[in-house]
Amino acid sequence: MMVYVFLGLLMFFSGLLMFSLKRKHLLIMLLSIEYMVLALYLMMFTYFSLLGNDYFFSMVFLTFSVCEGALGLSILVSMIRTHGNDYFQGYNLLW
């Protein structure tokens, strides 16, 4: 069981590292956030399996993470339609 916890922590911190290093593209940032959410889901599923068979909260978390991914994808599509790319430096954010 501890292998899954260490694997989840490794996945989370590698996603956090990619989120902080590749901050110029919105798509890569969204993918790294989804990777971190997947790592959190793995750790939560492991923790709930140690406690017993109470997986209701993990399904609620999975539902909210899917909604977050759909919202991020819709923001990405609208940004590409208006600006033509997903670079943060291609337009001024203060306008």
C-alpha atoms as a printed R data frame, in Angstrom:
   type eleno elety resid chain resno       x      y       z
1  ATOM     1    CA   MET     A     1   0.000  0.000   0.000
2  ATOM     2    CA   MET     A     2   2.806  2.408   0.741
3  ATOM     3    CA   VAL     A     3   4.079  1.961  -2.807
4  ATOM     4    CA   TYR     A     4   0.858  3.540  -4.084
5  ATOM     5    CA   VAL     A     5   1.228  6.468  -1.702
6  ATOM     6    CA   PHE     A     6   4.794  7.120  -2.836
7  ATOM     7    CA   LEU     A     7   3.735  6.703  -6.460
8  ATOM     8    CA   GLY     A     8   0.931  9.217  -5.924
9  ATOM     9    CA   LEU     A     9   3.309 11.697  -4.290
10 ATOM    10    CA   LEU     A    10   5.817 11.278  -7.103
11 ATOM    11    CA   MET     A    11   3.078 11.816  -9.676
12 ATOM    12    CA   PHE     A    12   1.771 14.895  -7.867
13 ATOM    13    CA   PHE     A    13   5.151 16.570  -7.529
14 ATOM    14    CA   SER     A    14   6.152 15.782 -11.114
15 ATOM    15    CA   GLY     A    15   2.882 17.379 -12.261
16 ATOM    16    CA   LEU     A    16   3.588 20.379 -10.034
17 ATOM    17    CA   LEU     A    17   7.075 20.672 -11.510
18 ATOM    18    CA   MET     A    18   5.726 20.570 -15.065
19 ATOM    19    CA   PHE     A    19   3.072 23.125 -14.133
20 ATOM    20    CA   SER     A    20   5.694 25.536 -12.871
21 ATOM    21    CA   LEU     A    21   8.216 24.960 -15.681
22 ATOM    22    CA   LYS     A    22   5.855 25.023 -18.677
23 ATOM    23    CA   ARG     A    23   3.794 28.071 -17.781
24 ATOM    24    CA   LYS     A    24   3.793 29.609 -21.278
25 ATOM    25    CA   HIS     A    25   1.235 27.251 -22.851
26 ATOM    26    CA   LEU     A    26  -2.241 26.906 -21.448
27 ATOM    27    CA   LEU     A    27  -2.712 23.372 -22.813
28 ATOM    28    CA   ILE     A    28   0.365 22.009 -21.056
29 ATOM    29    CA   MET     A    29  -0.695 23.727 -17.844
30 ATOM    30    CA   LEU     A    30  -4.151 22.162 -18.057
31 ATOM    31    CA   LEU     A    31  -2.673 18.722 -18.727
32 ATOM    32    CA   SER     A    32  -0.354 18.991 -15.735
33 ATOM    33    CA   ILE     A    33  -3.264 20.070 -13.523
34 ATOM    34    CA   GLU     A    34  -5.262 17.053 -14.689
35 ATOM    35    CA   TYR     A    35  -2.239 14.849 -13.962
36 ATOM    36    CA   MET     A    36  -2.057 16.246 -10.429
37 ATOM    37    CA   VAL     A    37  -5.788 15.606  -9.963
38 ATOM    38    CA   LEU     A    38  -5.271 12.019 -11.116
39 ATOM    39    CA   ALA     A    39  -2.472 11.622  -8.567
40 ATOM    40    CA   LEU     A    40  -4.706 13.005  -5.828
41 ATOM    41    CA   TYR     A    41  -7.427 10.582  -6.868
42 ATOM    42    CA   LEU     A    42  -4.972  7.675  -6.649
43 ATOM    43    CA   MET     A    43  -3.879  8.714  -3.174
44 ATOM    44    CA   MET     A    44  -7.471  9.257  -2.038
45 ATOM    45    CA   PHE     A    45  -8.569  5.903  -3.432
46 ATOM    46    CA   THR     A    46  -5.684  4.205  -1.615
47 ATOM    47    CA   TYR     A    47  -6.545  5.987   1.627
48 ATOM    48    CA   PHE     A    48 -10.230  5.078   1.392
49 ATOM    49    CA   SER     A    49  -9.409  1.457   0.638
50 ATOM    50    CA   LEU     A    50  -7.399  1.352   3.874
51 ATOM    51    CA   LEU     A    51 -10.362  2.716   5.842
52 ATOM    52    CA   GLY     A    52 -12.982  0.474   4.348
53 ATOM    53    CA   ASN     A    53 -15.360  0.498   1.437
54 ATOM    54    CA   ASP     A    54 -16.474  4.158   1.582
55 ATOM    55    CA   TYR     A    55 -15.852  5.302  -1.983
56 ATOM    56    CA   PHE     A    56 -18.643  7.883  -2.252
57 ATOM    57    CA   PHE     A    57 -16.367 10.875  -1.681
58 ATOM    58    CA   SER     A    58 -13.931  9.636  -4.301
59 ATOM    59    CA   MET     A    59 -16.750  9.577  -6.867
60 ATOM    60    CA   VAL     A    60 -17.727 13.131  -5.904
61 ATOM    61    CA   PHE     A    61 -14.079 14.170  -6.311
62 ATOM    62    CA   LEU     A    62 -13.903 12.457  -9.703
63 ATOM    63    CA   THR     A    63 -17.078 14.264 -10.809
64 ATOM    64    CA   PHE     A    64 -15.702 17.652  -9.792
65 ATOM    65    CA   SER     A    65 -12.384 16.965 -11.501
66 ATOM    66    CA   VAL     A    66 -14.181 16.103 -14.754
67 ATOM    67    CA   CYS     A    67 -16.151 19.357 -14.489
68 ATOM    68    CA   GLU     A    68 -12.906 21.253 -13.899
69 ATOM    69    CA   GLY     A    69 -11.338 19.646 -16.950
70 ATOM    70    CA   ALA     A    70 -14.310 20.520 -19.143
71 ATOM    71    CA   LEU     A    71 -14.225 24.118 -17.932
72 ATOM    72    CA   GLY     A    72 -10.492 24.388 -18.647
73 ATOM    73    CA   LEU     A    73 -10.957 22.912 -22.106
74 ATOM    74    CA   SER     A    74 -13.750 25.368 -22.906
75 ATOM    75    CA   ILE     A    75 -11.550 28.278 -21.805
76 ATOM    76    CA   LEU     A    76  -8.761 26.942 -24.013
77 ATOM    77    CA   VAL     A    77 -11.058 26.646 -27.032
78 ATOM    78    CA   SER     A    78 -12.438 30.153 -26.579
79 ATOM    79    CA   MET     A    79  -8.931 31.570 -26.154
80 ATOM    80    CA   ILE     A    80  -7.687 29.847 -29.321
81 ATOM    81    CA   ARG     A    81 -10.710 31.112 -31.259
82 ATOM    82    CA   THR     A    82 -10.164 34.717 -30.191
83 ATOM    83    CA   HIS     A    83  -6.356 34.914 -30.186
84 ATOM    84    CA   GLY     A    84  -5.212 32.105 -32.479
85 ATOM    85    CA   ASN     A    85  -2.858 30.313 -30.070
86 ATOM    86    CA   ASP     A    86  -2.461 29.371 -26.420
87 ATOM    87    CA   TYR     A    87   0.614 31.449 -25.618
88 ATOM    88    CA   PHE     A    88   0.258 33.707 -22.617
89 ATOM    89    CA   GLN     A    89   2.691 36.204 -24.092
90 ATOM    90    CA   GLY     A    90   0.753 36.656 -27.347
91 ATOM    91    CA   TYR     A    91  -1.658 39.148 -25.832
92 ATOM    92    CA   ASN     A    92  -1.780 41.582 -22.987
93 ATOM    93    CA   LEU     A    93  -3.640 40.323 -19.925
94 ATOM    94    CA   LEU     A    94  -4.082 43.765 -18.409
95 ATOM    95    CA   TRP     A    95  -6.396 45.152 -21.109
